[in-house]
Structure formats: C-alpha cells, structure tokens
Amino acid sequence: MSGRAAFLRGMRELSTAAPGILAWGLVTGVAMAKSGLGLLEVSVLSLLAYAGSAQLAALPLIVGAAPLWLIFLTATIVNLRFVVYSVMLRPQFARLSRARRLWLGAFLADIMFVKFATLVQREPQYPQGVAYFFGGACANWLLWQVSSLAGILAATAIPTRWGLELAGTLTLIALLVPLCAQRPVLVGALVAGAVSVLAHALPMRLGLLAGIVVGVLAALFTERRGRRAAASGAA
C-alpha cells in the first residue's frame, strides 16, 4: 500500500467519529466564547492549544486571573493521559527522528489514538502506519478546529438544552471501551475512576486531577511490569 492510500484510509476511518468530534468541538467553542475572553483570544487559543479538556479546565483560571503556574499545572495534569498514549504507541514510531516524532505527537488526540491502536491490534504488520496516523490526525484536527470555531462564532445561537456535551462523551466512551482489553488501559481507567469518585469532594475539582494523575501512574506501572514479564519470559 502506498503512503497516499494509507493517508486517505486514515482520514476516512477517523471521519467515522466525526459526530462526536464535532459535538465536543462545538461544546468547547461555546464554553470559550461565553467565558468572558475576547473573540480573538479564544480563537487563537483554539487554534494553538488543540486540547479541549485542557482548555475547559484552564478557562476559569484564566478568566479568574489565576497565577500562570497554576494554569500551566492544571492543563499539564489534565493532559497527562497523552503520556500513556505515547508510551503505548512508541514501538510504531521509534524508528523516526526526534523532530518527526515531536511533529506527529502534536497532533495526537484521544480518538486518533483509539483508531491507530485499533489498527495496530488488527493489522500489526501494517506497512504504512505513520501515513495512516498522519491522515487520521489531519482529519481530526480539521474537524475539531471547524467545530470549535463554529461554536465560538455561533455561541449565542446554540442552546444549552441540545446536550452536545453528552453526545461527545458517549462517542469517546464507545471508542475507548474496546481498548480496555489492554491491561494498562483497563487498570488506568479503573484506578482513575475510583480515585475521582472517592476524591469528588475536594475543592477546585482536584479530585478529577488526582484521578488523572493516579490513573496515569497506574497505567504506566502496569505497562512497564508487563514489558518486564515479557522480557523475562523471552529469556
């Protein structure tokens, strides 16, 4: 298969999740537009940040003039799940240069990770994985930016009763559940969920952040332990 065909396949298969991406992008765009920041500020934030969860977590801190270190720390913690994603995708990208890995990593998103991980499980010897990933990542980026900017520009015309948040969440759940067949993902999800519930009463939504941190650490520990067990078995 040529690189171009793999690129187009990645775009096509990622586009099946378009309804969820568009819904979540609209929700994020509306939230940013109604945050009190200016149109130019939220538009630039959408284009540069490309991280819906981190944007929504950081928005109230930005509006409330919180210290820069707190805004940075909050966004970083919310995005810690991408550390797990990167570790799991490392074997497919290890041969690339550091610059190219950094470039591709900038386009990594939740749904793109699910699609690519599914491809690796289904076709472990797929020869054009990088082209497939980049095609899907481009489709994901375009869908997100279009919907996010549409939400920003049409914030006053989109009623909250539409429940777009639920549509985006349901799409993510439907895509992520099959990945729980992998032990690190399952352990991380269970631990993060349990910690988030137990720490729900903490102020400033710190329970959610605690769940993310502990879940990521649990997933990394499980993945590392699995690699060691595999290496011992091979020896």
N, C-alpha and C positions, 0 to 999 in steps of 0.2 A: 504494500500500500504506500502511495506517495504521501509526502508530508502535507500537501494541499488537501488530499482526500481526508486525511486524519484530522486536519484543522477544521474542515467543514463538518465532519462527523461530530467533533467535539461541540461545535456551535449548535448543531441540530439536536443532539441529545441533551444538552444543557437547557435548550429552549423549551423542553417539555415541562420544566419547572417555572416557566415564565409567569403564570398566575400568582404564585406565591411570592416571587421576587418583586413583581410589580406592586402587589398589595403592601408588602413590607416597605418598599421604597416610598410609596405614597404616604404611609403612616409616618415614616421618618421625616419626609419633607414637610408634611403638615405640622408635625411637632416642632420642627426647627423654625418654620415661619411664624408660629404662634408663641415662640419663646421670648420674643421681645428684641431679638437681634435684628439688624438691618437685612434687607434683601440681598445686598452684595455679600455681606458677611456669611450668611447661611449658604448662599450659592457656592462660594469659594470653599467653605467647609465641606460641603457635599462632594465637590469635585476632588479635593485633595485628601480628605480623610478616608473615604471609601470604607466605612466601618459603622454600620447602622447602630449596633448595640453600644459601641463606644461613644458615638455621637449623642445618643439619647442619654447615656449616663453622665456625660460631661456637660451637656447643655445647662442643666440647672446650676451647676457650679460656675460656669462661665457667666451666666446671667446674674448670679449672686456675687460676682466679683471674688470668687474663692481664690486662694493662692495658686500660682501656676503649678507648683509642685504637686498639690492635691489633685488638680485637673489631670495632670500628666499621669500620676499614680493610678487614679481611677480608670482612665482609658487603658492603661497598660494592663491592669489586672483583669478588666473585662475581656481583653483580647488574648489572655494567656492560653486560651484553648488552641490558638494557632501554633503554639509551641508543640502541642501534642500532634496536631495535623502534620507539621513539618517533620517531626521525628518519624511518623508513620510513612511519609512519602519519600524520605531520604534515599532509600535504595534506588528509586526510579530516576533521581536527579543527581546522584553522587558523581557521575562522570562529567557533569557540566562544569564550566568555570564558575568561580565565585560570583563574578559580576552577573552572569546569566541566571544563576540561582536567585540572586537578590532581585533581579528584574521580575522573574516569574513569581517569586514569593510575594511581591507587592500586589499581585492580582489574585492571591489565594482567598477564597471565600467559603463559607460553610457549604453551600450547595455544590460548588465546584469541587470541593474536597470529597463530598459524598459520591458524586458522579465519577471522579477519577479513581477513587478507592474501589468502587464497584467494577470499573473496567479492569483494574489490576487483579481483582479476585476472579473475574470471569475469563479474562484473557491475559494470564501472567506473562506471556511472551510477546505481547503486542509490540510491534517494532517501532511505532511512531507515537509513543506515549507523550513525549514532550509537545509535539504538534497538536495532539488531541487536547492536552491540558490547555495550551495557549488558545486554541479555538474556543473551548468552553469558557475560559476565563474572559476572553473578549466579549462573548455573548452576555456573560454575567455582568460585566462592567457596564455595557451599553444599556441593558435592561434596568440595572439599578440606577444609573445616572438619569436616564429618561424619566423613570417613575419618581425619583426623588425630586428632581427639578420640577416635574409636573405638580407634585404635592406642594412644593414651595410656592409656585405661581398661582395655584388654584386652592390654596388653603381655606379661604373664606367660603368657597363653593362646595366643599366636601364635608358633609355632615358626619359627626362622630358616630351616629347610630348605625352607619354602614358596617361597623365591626371589622374593619380591614386588619386590625391587629390579630384577630383570631384567624383570619384566612392565612396570613403569613406564618403564624405559629404552627397551624395544622400542616402546612406544606413542609416545614422544617422537620416536624415530628415524623411525618410519613417517610421522609428521605433518610432520617437518622436512625430510625428503629432497626432497619436491616443491618446497619453497621455494628449494632450491639452484639452480633455474632462474634466479633473480635473481642477477645478478653480485655485488652486495655481500655477500649471504648466503653464496654459494659461496666467495668469497675469504676472508671472515672465518672460515668453518668450516675451510677447508684450512689457513690460517695458524695458527689456534688449535690444531688437532690436531697440526700439525708441531711447534710450539713446545712443547706439552705433552709430547710424546714425547721430544724432544731434552733437555728440562729435567726429565725424570722423577726424576732422582737428587737434585735439590735437596731440602734438609730442609724439614719442616713443610708439605709439599705446595705449595711455592712454584712448582714447575713448572706446576701447574694454574692458579694465579693468573697466572703470566706468560703462559700461553697465552691466557687470557681477555682480559687487557689488550691484548696484541699483536693478537689476532684482532679485537677491537672497533675498535681504531685502524685496522687494515687495511680493515675493512668501511666505516667512516666515510670513509676516504680514497677508497675506490673509489666510494662513493655520491656524494661531492662532485665527484669527477672526472667521473662520468657526467652530473651536472647541468650542469657547465660545458660539456661536449662537446655536450649537447643544446641549451643556450642559444646556443652558437657556431653550431651547425647551423641553428637557427631564424633567427639574424641573417643 
